[in-house]
Amino acid sequence: QPDATERQSSRCKQMSVSGYNERPDAVNEVTAPKTDEEIANAKKAVAIAEAAHEHMLAIGRPGMRECDLAVEMNLRAKELGANDNFLMLSAGPHQQGVGASSNRPLQLGDVIIAESTPAYDGQFCQICRSASVGPPTNVLAEKYALLVRAMRAGIEAIRPGKKVSDVAGAIDAVMTEAGYEKYNHPPYLNRRGHGMGTGSMAPGDIDVSNPTVLEEDMVFVVHPNQYLPETGYLLCGEPVRVTATGFEKLSKTWAEIDAVKG
């Protein structure tokens, strides 16, 4: 079985013969499977993101401004070797979505939602996490567990030959069964994940309207991030690689509702 680098080279030669220069989407298609080096760098980026999240849990506290917490996370990512870190972090008791960090101080009862996307040697990879300021309520823990269950269903649907729409559909099915079919659509969410990379963003947005067929060594994040009426907007997401028989989760642990000290 040739590795991703060899498959990219072979595909490039085939497309060159068939009119590569006339295909505006050719580069994206050729580089859809990540090379072994890109996959290794993606794993390092994920490890950095997880370490930055652990740093956030260790230093976050009521009274600390969102923007200061975000700076601390970015500095930690840089210390660990990230070239850059695209971070979205906000907090509040009931948020409509995630946005840029403000100078608002954290308060007991807030939920911090953070989307961390470090780059390592040019390869981006992302995790999505949520954390309560103080102990999480029973409702928050219950609804976050639902999102994790939906995320697992989507990830477990991954294998070569399946469509992106199958992954998104598996997530939506869990949420619909739990009574949230109305919330499976904008404005309550944007997408169920997306591709990442400098050469290709394949397989694109994880959405029920995306017919893209999954290929071995595609790398993308699955995140059933959405608004729920009981909790507000929550972030929950894991990066994965498509393998020959299924998937490989690139993060060390599954997302769970965390907490910073109150």
Phi and psi in degrees as a GROMACS rama.xvg file:
@    title "Ramachandran Plot"
@    xaxis  label "Phi"
@    yaxis  label "Psi"
@TYPE xy
-66.4094  147.915  PRO-2
-77.6019  177.489  ASP-3
-62.4697  -36.3139  ALA-4
-62.3499  -44.7361  THR-5
-65.48  -38.2734  GLU-6
-66.5937  -39.2179  ARG-7
-61.1031  -44.7866  GLN-8
-63.057  -44.1688  SER-9
-63.6182  -42.6957  SER-10
-65.7961  -37.7016  ARG-11
-62.4233  -41.9969  CYS-12
-65.1406  -42.4284  LYS-13
-62.904  -42.1977  GLN-14
-72.9432  -28.6046  MET-15
-64.4771  -41.0858  SER-16
-65.8896  -33.7617  VAL-17
-96.1935  17.3208  SER-18
100.022  41.9713  GLY-19
-51.7398  -44.4473  TYR-20
-68.9322  -14.7052  ASN-21
-99.8425  6.72674  GLU-22
-106.574  107.405  ARG-23
-64.73  -23.2414  PRO-24
-99.821  12.5642  ASP-25
-62.9643  -45.5059  ALA-26
-62.4091  -43.8102  VAL-27
-60.9789  -38.6964  ASN-28
-73.1442  -41.2034  GLU-29
-64.1106  -39.4026  VAL-30
-96.7763  15.3715  THR-31
-56.912  -48.8686  ALA-32
-78.2301  133.198  PRO-33
-75.1537  149.797  LYS-34
-75.2407  167.286  THR-35
-59.0963  -39.1695  ASP-36
-66.0735  -42.5577  GLU-37
-63.2916  -39.6678  GLU-38
-64.9606  -43.0181  ILE-39
-62.2068  -40.8713  ALA-40
-68.7942  -35.4336  ASN-41
-62.6062  -40.6855  ALA-42
-64.1891  -37.9344  LYS-43
-67.1815  -38.3828  LYS-44
-63.2175  -39.8463  ALA-45
-65.3101  -43.0135  VAL-46
-60.1425  -38.0123  ALA-47
-65.7251  -42.9566  ILE-48
-61.398  -42.0617  ALA-49
-66.4223  -38.3797  GLU-50
-67.3632  -37.4507  ALA-51
-65.3043  -37.1781  ALA-52
-65.5437  -43.2521  HIS-53
-61.3254  -37.5125  GLU-54
-62.9977  -41.7317  HIS-55
-59.3924  -44.4968  MET-56
-64.5442  -32.0615  LEU-57
-75.8286  -33.8347  ALA-58
-107.507  -16.0559  ILE-59
-64.3966  144.06  GLY-60
-162.488  156.091  ARG-61
-57.824  139.78  PRO-62
96.3163  -19.8175  GLY-63
-78.23  136.068  MET-64
-74.5586  146.646  ARG-65
-52.8266  -46.6166  GLU-66
-63.9412  -34.6383  CYS-67
-69.869  -37.3896  ASP-68
-65.644  -40.0114  LEU-69
-64.0711  -42.0463  ALA-70
-60.9863  -43.1414  VAL-71
-60.987  -40.5247  GLU-72
-66.3224  -41.3818  MET-73
-66.8  -39.4401  ASN-74
-63.5707  -41.0694  LEU-75
-62.8829  -42.0444  ARG-76
-61.3989  -42.4241  ALA-77
-65.4021  -40.0299  LYS-78
-58.9065  -32.6499  GLU-79
-88.7937  2.91488  LEU-80
110.234  4.50591  GLY-81
-68.8553  137.454  ALA-82
-69.64  -35.448  ASN-83
-161.761  169.529  ASP-84
-146.387  113.396  ASN-85
-84.5718  106.649  PHE-86
-120.766  129.879  LEU-87
-117.106  124.231  MET-88
-144.367  129.187  LEU-89
-147.818  166.48  SER-90
-145.679  155.182  ALA-91
168.73  167.932  GLY-92
-75.524  -22.8437  PRO-93
-160.393  90.3673  HIS-94
-92.9198  149.217  GLN-95
-86.1634  -18.3933  GLN-96
177.984  175.187  GLY-97
-92.2467  142.835  VAL-98
-143.951  -167.998  GLY-99
-69.0221  147.18  ALA-100
-66.7418  141.821  SER-101
-114.32  -175.962  SER-102
-91.8034  15.4537  ASN-103
-67.7285  130.857  ARG-104
-73.1969  144.214  PRO-105
-65.773  145.892  LEU-106
-131.985  152.647  GLN-107
-56.2259  136.326  LEU-108
92.9123  -10.9323  GLY-109
-67.1443  157.278  ASP-110
-117.892  121.103  VAL-111
-86.4616  125.474  ILE-112
-116.673  130.254  ILE-113
-139.318  130.785  ALA-114
-115.167  108.271  GLU-115
-110.932  125.066  SER-116
-132.748  78.8247  THR-117
-72.7016  156.038  PRO-118
-112.464  133.543  ALA-119
-124.043  117.637  TYR-120
51.4176  40.172  ASP-121
88.7703  -7.784  GLY-122
-102.699  118.862  GLN-123
-86.589  149.259  PHE-124
-153.865  152.72  CYS-125
-131.155  144.135  GLN-126
-125.953  153.155  ILE-127
-124.481  130.966  CYS-128
-140.489  156.482  ARG-129
-134.326  145.431  SER-130
-146.562  138.228  ALA-131
-84.9497  145.064  SER-132
-90.3319  105.277  VAL-133
90.6621  174.571  GLY-134
-58.5929  137.062  PRO-135
-69.0946  145.841  PRO-136
-70.8723  162.865  THR-137
-61.0821  -38.9646  ASN-138
-64.6323  -44.7872  VAL-139
-61.3871  -45.2376  LEU-140
-61.7581  -40.9684  ALA-141
-66.111  -45.2004  GLU-142
-72.1219  -33.6765  LYS-143
-68.4365  -38.0287  TYR-144
-61.4322  -34.21  ALA-145
-63.7132  -44.9567  LEU-146
-62.6505  -39.5252  LEU-147
-63.2952  -40.9871  VAL-148
-62.5855  -40.9686  ARG-149
-65.4265  -41.098  ALA-150
-62.1216  -44.0969  MET-151
-59.8733  -41.1043  ARG-152
-61.5968  -41.4582  ALA-153
-65.0699  -45.7221  GLY-154
-64.2848  -40.2318  ILE-155
-69.7841  -12.5349  GLU-156
-84.6036  -5.87302  ALA-157
-78.0297  129.576  ILE-158
-169.792  155.873  ARG-159
-57.2766  138.344  PRO-160
96.1775  -20.6338  GLY-161
-77.6251  157.61  LYS-162
-93.6604  153.602  LYS-163
-55.9938  -38.7418  VAL-164
-59.5461  -28.7133  SER-165
-67.3908  -37.7721  ASP-166
-66.4989  -50.1285  VAL-167
-63.196  -38.7079  ALA-168
-64.3886  -35.5992  GLY-169
-65.949  -37.7584  ALA-170
-65.5478  -48.8941  ILE-171
-60.3563  -36.0473  ASP-172
-62.7411  -40.4092  ALA-173
-64.5373  -43.8735  VAL-174
-67.9173  -36.7694  MET-175
-65.8524  -42.9666  THR-176
-61.4799  -32.0124  GLU-177
-82.7676  0.0954522  ALA-178
97.7279  15.5409  GLY-179
-114.848  29.4889  TYR-180
-55.8318  -38.6225  GLU-181
-58.367  -30.5751  LYS-182
-93.0811  8.69907  TYR-183
-86.3083  10.3441  ASN-184
-135.434  158.634  HIS-185
-57.0454  146.385  PRO-186
-90.4971  12.154  PRO-187
-83.2928  -15.0952  TYR-188
-154.695  168.606  LEU-189
-107.846  -56.9564  ASN-190
-158.486  167.742  ARG-191
-97.702  15.2579  ARG-192
142.718  -175.103  GLY-193
-170.92  161.731  HIS-194
-75.0106  167.415  GLY-195
-145.74  147.822  MET-196
149.547  170.545  GLY-197
-96.9466  -26.1075  THR-198
-93.025  -38.2903  GLY-199
-146.831  143.652  SER-200
-101.937  13.9004  MET-201
-60.1993  145.111  ALA-202
-89.8767  20.6247  PRO-203
84.5176  -159.795  GLY-204
-70.581  138.676  ASP-205
-82.8469  99.6218  ILE-206
-148.309  150.248  ASP-207
-66.2111  -13.4717  VAL-208
-95.2885  0.593851  SER-209
-93.5922  113.181  ASN-210
-89.0061  5.19747  PRO-211
-55.5593  134.841  THR-212
-88.3174  131.177  VAL-213
-71.5564  141.815  LEU-214
-124.286  152.343  GLU-215
-55.8599  136.822  GLU-216
77.1953  9.10019  ASP-217
-67.8487  144.427  MET-218
-126.039  129.788  VAL-219
-158.213  167.909  PHE-220
-104.431  137.516  VAL-221
-107.014  116.619  VAL-222
-140.839  108.832  HIS-223
-78.914  45.8142  PRO-224
-62.8787  129.622  ASN-225
-167.767  169.007  GLN-226
-86.6894  135.856  TYR-227
-124.065  139.6  LEU-228
-64.0056  -27.0764  PRO-229
-79.8284  -24.4484  GLU-230
-125.699  -17.2124  THR-231
85.3913  -167.973  GLY-232
-74.7658  135.857  TYR-233
-128.261  148.694  LEU-234
-113.721  133.068  LEU-235
-156.399  110.516  CYS-236
-161.955  146.805  GLY-237
-131.176  141.963  GLU-238
-85.0917  144.117  PRO-239
-137.984  158.058  VAL-240
-117.928  137.689  ARG-241
-78.2022  126.561  VAL-242
-103.733  -179.466  THR-243
-63.779  -27.5673  ALA-244
-121.018  -3.71409  THR-245
176.477  -113.777  GLY-246
-146.06  159.474  PHE-247
-124.584  122.751  GLU-248
-80.4861  128.04  LYS-249
-87.5592  -17.0559  LEU-250
-89.019  159.657  SER-251
-74.8228  -38.6877  LYS-252
-130.724  157.637  THR-253
-74.8966  149.622  TRP-254
-59.2616  142.294  ALA-255
-148.109  163.306  GLU-256
-73.1967  115.484  ILE-257
-97.9488  179.774  ASP-258
-149.546  141.863  ALA-259
-98.8054  157.895  VAL-260
-64.7228  137.943  LYS-261
